[in-house]
Amino acid sequence: MALPDHVCPYGLKARHLLKRRGYDVADHLLTTRAAVDAFKADHGVTTTPQVFFAGQRVGGHDDLRRWLGLAVRDPKALTYRPVIALFAMAAAMAMALSMAVMGSPFTVHAAEWFVGIAMCFLAYLKLRDVESFATMFLNYDLLAQRWVPYGVVYAWAEGAAGVLMLSGLWPWVGATIALFIGGIGAVSVIKAVYIDKRELKCACVSGDSNVPLGFVSLSENLMMIAMAFWMLATG
């Protein structure tokens, strides 16, 4: 489908897959809404693109991936990918800053900046849709279940602690915030996952994430606690 105001992205992806596998592709563009509707009616389908091989219909983009023996992403499947990407980028940024300022990517400052940057990233993702995050947070956080506004407070507090860690200002304030929210968070995760054995999605990345609650969310809270003690010891 290649309409004046819309080009089907899955059509482009399907064509790319086929060409990458060495197939010759005869690309039949549907350039008007009438042509799209007629095509769907003729073949009894509801979506485009539709791939045909040797006269037989393979199907749409996901069907093509299966036909080629490739995995099809399930949007509802649990995944650690967002967290891995976030921490990897935070680590890369911290090492880059350390290299620029200290002359080496492997310094104590790099470790401190990594925690601060990661916390700011995590806070930003929560604050994009803070109501959705706060609602998801209610599933397991013990303080939020007693005082509902804490979900919103948590997102802002995490961001504030991250900024204070990066700036080096008021270490007692940043450490106190991190220790408070990290401590409650760690206890909440331990109770929900390791004691109650509940299978929940983590609100740590955002309110609509598919990251499973468990090791990653516990690590986030323990990281804040460790950083808080470090700030108190060195501040």
C-alpha positions in Angstrom: 0.0 0.0 0.0 1.6 3.3 -1.2 -1.1 6.0 -0.8 -0.3 9.7 -1.1 -0.5 10.1 2.6 0.6 6.7 3.8 3.2 4.1 2.8 2.8 0.7 4.5 5.9 0.1 6.6 5.3 -3.7 6.8 5.2 -3.7 3.0 8.7 -2.2 3.0 9.9 -4.6 5.6 8.5 -7.6 3.8 10.2 -6.5 0.5 13.5 -6.0 2.4 13.3 -9.5 3.9 12.7 -11.1 0.6 15.5 -9.2 -1.2 17.9 -9.9 1.6 17.2 -13.6 1.2 17.9 -13.4 -2.5 14.4 -13.5 -4.0 13.4 -11.5 -7.0 10.4 -9.4 -6.0 7.6 -8.1 -8.2 6.3 -5.3 -6.2 2.7 -4.4 -7.0 1.9 -1.1 -5.4 -1.7 -0.2 -4.3 -1.8 3.5 -4.9 -5.4 4.4 -4.2 -7.9 3.5 -1.5 -10.1 2.0 -4.1 -7.3 -0.3 -5.2 -6.6 -1.3 -1.6 -10.2 -2.1 -0.9 -10.6 -4.1 -4.2 -7.4 -6.1 -3.5 -8.6 -7.0 0.0 -12.0 -8.1 -1.3 -10.6 -10.1 -4.2 -8.3 -12.1 -1.9 -10.4 -12.2 1.2 -7.8 -10.5 3.4 -8.0 -7.6 5.9 -4.5 -6.3 5.7 -1.6 -5.5 3.4 1.0 -6.4 2.3 0.2 -9.9 1.0 3.1 -12.0 -0.3 2.7 -14.6 -3.0 5.2 -17.2 -3.9 4.8 -19.3 -7.1 1.2 -18.3 -7.2 0.4 -19.4 -3.6 -0.3 -16.8 -1.0 2.1 -16.7 1.9 0.4 -14.0 3.8 1.3 -10.8 5.5 4.6 -9.7 7.0 4.4 -11.9 10.1 3.3 -14.9 7.9 6.3 -14.2 5.7 8.7 -14.2 8.7 7.3 -17.6 9.7 7.6 -18.9 6.2 11.2 -17.8 6.1 11.8 -19.5 9.5 12.2 -16.3 11.4 10.9 -15.4 14.8 7.8 -13.2 15.1 7.8 -10.7 17.9 4.9 -11.0 20.3 4.1 -7.5 21.6 2.7 -9.0 24.8 5.8 -11.2 25.6 7.9 -10.4 28.6 11.3 -8.9 27.7 14.4 -7.4 29.3 15.4 -5.6 26.2 14.3 -2.1 27.3 16.2 -2.4 30.5 19.3 -3.8 28.8 19.3 -0.9 26.3 18.8 1.7 29.0 21.6 0.5 31.2 23.9 -0.1 28.3 23.4 3.5 27.1 23.8 4.9 30.6 27.1 3.0 31.0 28.3 4.2 27.6 27.5 7.8 28.4 29.1 7.6 31.9 32.3 6.1 30.4 32.3 8.8 27.6 32.0 11.6 30.2 34.8 10.0 32.3 37.0 9.8 29.3 36.4 13.4 28.4 36.9 14.7 32.0 39.2 12.3 33.7 41.1 10.9 30.7 40.0 7.3 31.3 36.6 5.6 30.9 37.2 3.4 34.0 37.0 5.6 37.0 35.1 5.9 40.2 33.3 8.9 38.7 32.2 6.8 35.8 30.5 4.4 38.2 28.8 7.3 40.0 27.7 8.9 36.8 26.4 5.6 35.5 24.0 5.3 38.5 22.9 8.9 38.2 22.3 8.7 34.5 20.4 5.4 34.7 18.2 6.9 37.4 17.4 10.0 35.3 16.6 7.7 32.3 14.3 5.6 34.5 12.6 8.6 35.9 12.1 10.1 32.5 10.4 7.0 31.2 8.1 6.9 34.2 7.3 10.6 33.9 6.3 10.3 30.2 3.0 8.8 31.4 3.2 9.1 35.1 -0.4 8.1 35.7 0.1 4.9 33.8 3.2 4.2 35.8 1.6 5.0 39.1 -1.3 2.7 38.3 1.0 -0.2 37.5 3.1 0.6 40.5 0.1 0.0 42.8 0.3 -3.7 41.9 3.2 -4.3 44.2 4.7 -1.3 45.9 3.8 -1.4 49.6 3.8 2.3 50.3 1.9 3.2 47.2 -0.8 0.7 48.2 -1.2 2.7 51.5 -0.8 6.1 50.0 -1.8 6.2 46.3 0.0 9.5 45.4 3.3 7.9 46.2 3.5 6.5 42.7 3.8 10.0 41.2 6.1 11.1 44.1 8.4 8.1 43.4 8.9 9.0 39.8 9.9 12.6 40.6 12.0 11.6 43.6 14.0 9.1 41.5 14.7 11.8 39.0 15.7 14.3 41.7 18.1 11.8 43.3 19.7 11.0 40.0 20.3 14.7 39.2 21.7 15.3 42.7 24.1 12.3 42.3 25.3 13.7 39.0 25.8 17.2 40.3 27.5 16.3 43.6 25.3 18.9 45.3 23.6 18.2 48.7 24.8 14.5 48.9 22.8 14.0 52.1 19.6 15.0 50.4 20.2 12.8 47.3 21.3 9.9 49.5 18.3 10.2 51.8 15.9 10.2 48.8 17.6 7.2 47.2 17.8 5.2 50.4 14.1 5.8 51.2 12.7 5.0 47.8 15.2 2.2 47.1 14.6 0.6 50.5 10.8 0.5 50.1 11.1 -0.6 46.6 13.5 -3.5 47.4 11.2 -4.7 50.2 8.1 -4.5 47.9 9.8 -6.5 45.1 11.1 -9.2 47.5 7.6 -9.6 49.0 5.7 -9.6 45.7 8.1 -11.9 43.7 10.1 -14.0 46.2 7.6 -14.4 49.1 4.2 -14.1 47.5 5.4 -15.7 44.2 3.4 -13.3 42.1 4.0 -12.9 38.4 3.9 -9.2 37.6 5.2 -6.7 35.1 7.7 -4.2 36.4 6.8 -0.5 36.3 10.5 0.3 36.5 10.8 1.3 32.8 7.4 2.7 32.2 3.7 2.0 32.8 3.3 0.1 29.6 6.5 -2.0 29.7 6.6 -5.8 29.4 9.6 -6.2 31.7 8.9 -8.9 34.3 9.1 -7.8 38.0 12.0 -9.5 39.7 15.8 -9.4 39.4 16.0 -6.2 37.3 13.6 -4.2 39.5 15.3 -5.5 42.6 18.7 -4.5 41.2 17.4 -1.0 40.4 16.5 -0.5 44.1 19.6 -2.1 45.4 21.7 0.1 43.1 20.0 3.2 44.6 20.6 1.9 48.2 24.3 1.2 47.4 24.7 4.6 45.8 23.1 6.3 48.8 25.5 4.7 51.2 28.4 5.7 48.9 27.3 9.3 48.8 26.9 9.4 52.6 30.4 7.9 53.0 32.1 10.2 50.5 30.0 13.3 50.7 
